[in-house]
Amino acid sequence: MSQVTKLPVPLKSRDQAPVSSALAETALTTASNAPQESPRPLEKALGHQVRTLRRERDLTAMELGQAAGVSQAMISKIENGQISPSLSTVSSIANALNVPLSSLFSTFEEKRDCSFVKSGQGLLIERGGTKAGHVYELLGASLRGDVVVEPYLITLEEDADPYTNFNHAGMEFIYMLTGEVIYRHSNQDYRLKPGDSLMFDSAGLHGPVKLVTTPMTYISVIIYPRGAAMVR
């Protein structure tokens, strides 16, 4: 879980004024190094659609600008998502392209994945280690984007067998919850106890080589490029 840095903002009582919007926007920041989401998603979607329609009609930016009554520089800024044009400007561009105004926004759908799974209701998955007493419960799913993230709750039952021949594309992160195991990755063994974690290139052979204390559970998060072949 990423750490959260909190500014010293006091709790608001009934008699206190609400926290200003500027402070609210800066009150919480993540410690993650993940880049910020690209700004102006609507403007970028609009610009992409204008450029696509203009090119389909074999028009230059100057020609479209002349037909719409705006400058070539304005068309360039709109196509690059750099500005928020007025509704009248967008309407003029739609008329010049001979398309409905709504069609310029047809590619904009701001969707964000979110997967909620109640305790004990994850999807049980068949994997290479299932026959060895390894139970995989899928806790979420990423439906779009270039990267697939698969979070599992893995249970090794009392009659489970060691199995060290897992390998697949991407990276894997393990966080030990209960029990104790000696986990092997590429000929290196690691003793994992509750609270321990292990992150590795999952193309290398890996898996539990010795089950010290069973039953055991751990979280496994597998991350790989969408479309990559998964071999387990």
Backbone torsions as a table, in degrees:
resi	resn	phi	psi	omega
1	MET	NA	129.6	-178.7
2	SER	-69.3	145.2	178.0
3	GLN	-73.6	151.9	178.9
4	VAL	-119.7	126.2	177.8
5	THR	-92.8	122.9	-177.2
6	LYS	-112.1	131.7	172.2
7	LEU	-75.7	152.5	-177.2
8	PRO	-74.2	76.5	179.2
9	VAL	-99.8	118.4	-178.4
10	PRO	-68.2	151.9	176.2
11	LEU	-65.5	143.2	-177.8
12	LYS	-87.3	122.6	175.3
13	SER	-90.6	178.6	-178.7
14	ARG	-63.0	-29.9	-174.7
15	ASP	-92.0	-5.5	-176.6
16	GLN	-91.4	152.7	176.0
17	ALA	-74.9	151.1	178.6
18	PRO	-64.0	151.0	177.9
19	VAL	-63.6	136.9	-178.6
20	SER	-61.4	151.3	-178.8
21	SER	-62.5	-35.4	-180.0
22	ALA	-64.0	-41.3	179.4
23	LEU	-70.5	-38.0	-179.5
24	ALA	-61.4	-35.4	-178.2
25	GLU	-70.3	-23.4	-177.0
26	THR	-110.4	6.6	-174.0
27	ALA	-69.2	-32.0	-177.2
28	LEU	-127.2	131.0	174.6
29	THR	-135.7	144.2	-179.7
30	THR	-84.7	151.1	177.2
31	ALA	-86.1	-2.5	-179.4
32	SER	-67.3	152.3	175.9
33	ASN	-90.9	8.0	179.6
34	ALA	-60.5	136.5	180.0
35	PRO	-66.6	154.0	178.1
36	GLN	-68.8	151.2	175.9
37	GLU	-61.8	142.5	-179.3
38	SER	-59.2	134.0	179.1
39	PRO	-73.4	166.5	175.7
40	ARG	54.4	54.7	179.9
41	PRO	-63.2	-37.6	179.5
42	LEU	-67.5	-44.0	179.9
43	GLU	-62.7	-39.5	-179.7
44	LYS	-67.6	-39.6	177.8
45	ALA	-64.9	-41.7	177.2
46	LEU	-62.3	-46.7	-179.5
47	GLY	-61.4	-40.5	179.2
48	HIS	-62.9	-41.1	-179.2
49	GLN	-69.2	-40.4	177.9
50	VAL	-61.7	-46.6	179.7
51	ARG	-61.4	-43.3	-179.4
52	THR	-61.7	-46.6	-179.4
53	LEU	-67.5	-37.6	178.5
54	ARG	-62.5	-45.1	-179.3
55	ARG	-67.9	-35.2	176.6
56	GLU	-61.3	-29.0	-179.5
57	ARG	-96.0	6.7	176.7
58	ASP	56.7	45.3	178.4
59	LEU	-109.1	145.4	170.7
60	THR	-84.0	165.1	177.2
61	ALA	-60.8	-36.4	179.3
62	MET	-65.9	-43.5	-179.4
63	GLU	-64.9	-40.7	178.2
64	LEU	-66.0	-41.2	178.7
65	GLY	-61.0	-42.4	179.8
66	GLN	-64.7	-40.7	-179.5
67	ALA	-68.6	-32.1	-178.0
68	ALA	-92.0	-8.9	179.9
69	GLY	77.5	28.9	176.2
70	VAL	-129.0	167.0	-176.4
71	SER	-77.6	159.8	175.2
72	GLN	-62.2	-36.8	179.2
73	ALA	-62.9	-38.1	178.1
74	MET	-64.6	-43.5	178.3
75	ILE	-60.4	-42.3	-179.7
76	SER	-62.5	-43.2	-179.8
77	LYS	-66.6	-38.3	178.8
78	ILE	-65.2	-45.5	-177.6
79	GLU	-65.9	-27.0	178.8
80	ASN	-92.3	5.2	177.2
81	GLY	66.2	28.3	-174.8
82	GLN	-90.0	-17.3	-177.3
83	ILE	-136.9	164.1	172.7
84	SER	-105.6	97.7	-176.6
85	PRO	-69.8	156.2	177.6
86	SER	-69.6	160.8	179.4
87	LEU	-62.3	-36.1	179.6
88	SER	-66.1	-36.7	177.9
89	THR	-66.8	-43.6	179.2
90	VAL	-63.6	-40.0	178.6
91	SER	-63.3	-40.4	178.9
92	SER	-64.4	-39.3	178.9
93	ILE	-67.1	-40.5	178.0
94	ALA	-61.6	-42.7	178.1
95	ASN	-63.4	-41.0	179.8
96	ALA	-65.4	-31.3	178.4
97	LEU	-87.4	-7.6	179.7
98	ASN	61.0	47.7	178.0
99	VAL	-134.6	156.7	174.9
100	PRO	-63.0	149.1	179.5
101	LEU	-56.7	-39.5	-176.9
102	SER	-63.5	-26.4	-177.4
103	SER	-67.4	-22.2	178.8
104	LEU	-72.2	-16.5	-179.5
105	PHE	-111.0	8.9	-172.6
106	SER	-67.4	-22.4	-178.3
107	THR	-89.6	-2.9	-177.2
108	PHE	-93.1	110.0	172.8
109	GLU	-137.8	104.7	-176.9
110	GLU	-85.0	91.1	179.9
111	LYS	-111.6	140.2	178.5
112	ARG	-130.0	126.7	179.7
113	ASP	-63.7	140.1	171.2
114	CYS	-152.3	127.3	-176.5
115	SER	-125.2	121.6	-179.0
116	PHE	-116.5	125.4	179.5
117	VAL	-128.0	122.2	178.3
118	LYS	-72.5	156.0	-178.3
119	SER	-54.4	128.5	177.1
120	GLY	80.7	3.1	-176.7
121	GLN	-114.4	19.8	174.6
122	GLY	-68.8	158.9	-178.8
123	LEU	-81.3	122.8	177.5
124	LEU	-74.4	130.1	-173.2
125	ILE	-117.5	138.9	173.6
126	GLU	-82.8	124.2	179.0
127	ARG	-132.6	172.0	-177.9
128	GLY	-57.7	-30.3	-177.8
129	GLY	-91.6	0.2	-176.6
130	THR	-59.2	-41.1	-178.8
131	LYS	-67.0	-18.3	179.6
132	ALA	-92.7	12.9	177.9
133	GLY	88.0	19.8	178.1
134	HIS	-99.5	119.4	-177.0
135	VAL	-103.0	125.2	-177.8
136	TYR	-109.7	122.3	176.5
137	GLU	-117.1	110.7	-179.3
138	LEU	-73.5	125.2	-173.4
139	LEU	-100.7	-4.5	-179.2
140	GLY	-177.8	172.1	-179.1
141	ALA	-149.6	136.7	173.0
142	SER	-98.0	122.3	-170.3
143	LEU	-95.1	-16.8	-176.9
144	ARG	-147.0	172.2	-179.1
145	GLY	100.6	172.6	-176.3
146	ASP	-83.8	-13.3	-175.4
147	VAL	-120.8	135.0	176.4
148	VAL	-99.3	133.7	176.5
149	VAL	-121.5	121.6	-179.2
150	GLU	-120.1	105.1	176.8
151	PRO	-93.9	128.8	-179.3
152	TYR	-123.1	146.7	162.7
153	LEU	-101.0	114.8	-176.6
154	ILE	-107.0	129.4	177.9
155	THR	-116.4	126.9	173.5
156	LEU	-104.5	111.4	-174.7
157	GLU	-74.3	171.8	-176.2
158	GLU	-60.7	-30.9	-179.7
159	ASP	-97.5	15.6	-179.2
160	ALA	-67.8	153.5	179.1
161	ASP	-110.7	149.0	172.2
162	PRO	-59.5	147.0	179.7
163	TYR	-155.5	113.7	-172.7
164	THR	-118.5	20.4	-176.3
165	ASN	-108.1	21.9	172.6
166	PHE	-70.4	140.8	167.3
167	ASN	-163.3	141.7	-176.7
168	HIS	-164.1	171.6	-178.6
169	ALA	-68.5	155.6	169.8
170	GLY	93.2	-156.5	179.9
171	MET	-119.4	155.9	177.3
172	GLU	-134.7	141.0	176.8
173	PHE	-122.6	130.7	179.8
174	ILE	-119.8	134.9	174.7
175	TYR	-127.9	118.4	-174.4
176	MET	-77.6	130.8	-179.8
177	LEU	-104.5	-55.6	-178.7
178	THR	-138.4	160.2	179.0
179	GLY	78.6	-167.3	-179.2
180	GLU	-150.8	138.8	-176.5
181	VAL	-145.9	149.5	167.8
182	ILE	-100.5	115.5	-172.3
183	TYR	-108.0	132.3	-177.2
184	ARG	-106.5	137.2	171.6
185	HIS	-138.8	117.5	177.6
186	SER	47.8	54.8	174.6
187	ASN	69.9	8.4	175.1
188	GLN	-112.8	129.5	-177.8
189	ASP	-101.0	143.2	179.6
190	TYR	-133.3	129.5	176.3
191	ARG	-88.1	117.3	-176.5
192	LEU	-108.9	125.5	174.9
193	LYS	-119.3	167.0	-179.5
194	PRO	-51.1	129.4	-178.2
195	GLY	96.8	-15.3	178.2
196	ASP	-79.9	154.2	178.8
197	SER	-137.3	157.7	-178.9
198	LEU	-146.5	130.1	177.2
199	MET	-127.9	133.5	-171.9
200	PHE	-155.7	163.3	173.0
201	ASP	-72.9	112.4	-171.7
202	SER	-81.3	3.8	171.8
203	ALA	-72.9	-22.9	175.9
204	GLY	-78.0	147.3	179.0
205	LEU	-59.6	136.7	-177.9
206	HIS	-154.3	164.7	177.8
207	GLY	149.2	171.8	-179.6
208	PRO	-72.9	123.2	-179.3
209	VAL	-95.6	-25.3	177.9
210	LYS	-148.2	125.6	179.5
211	LEU	-93.1	100.4	-173.7
212	VAL	-75.9	-49.9	-179.7
213	THR	-132.9	117.8	178.7
214	THR	-121.1	158.2	-3.8
215	PRO	-70.5	158.0	-179.2
216	MET	-135.5	153.9	177.8
217	THR	-135.4	146.2	173.6
218	TYR	-153.3	153.5	175.4
219	ILE	-87.6	131.3	175.4
220	SER	-123.5	124.2	177.8
221	VAL	-115.9	118.1	-178.7
222	ILE	-107.6	129.8	-177.0
223	ILE	-126.4	126.7	-179.4
224	TYR	-153.7	159.8	-179.9
225	PRO	-66.3	137.0	178.0
226	ARG	-61.9	133.6	-177.9
227	GLY	96.1	-11.5	178.4
228	ALA	-72.0	142.1	179.2
229	ALA	-71.6	130.2	179.5
230	MET	-102.9	122.8	179.1
231	VAL	-120.3	121.6	-179.2
232	ARG	-127.1	NA	NA
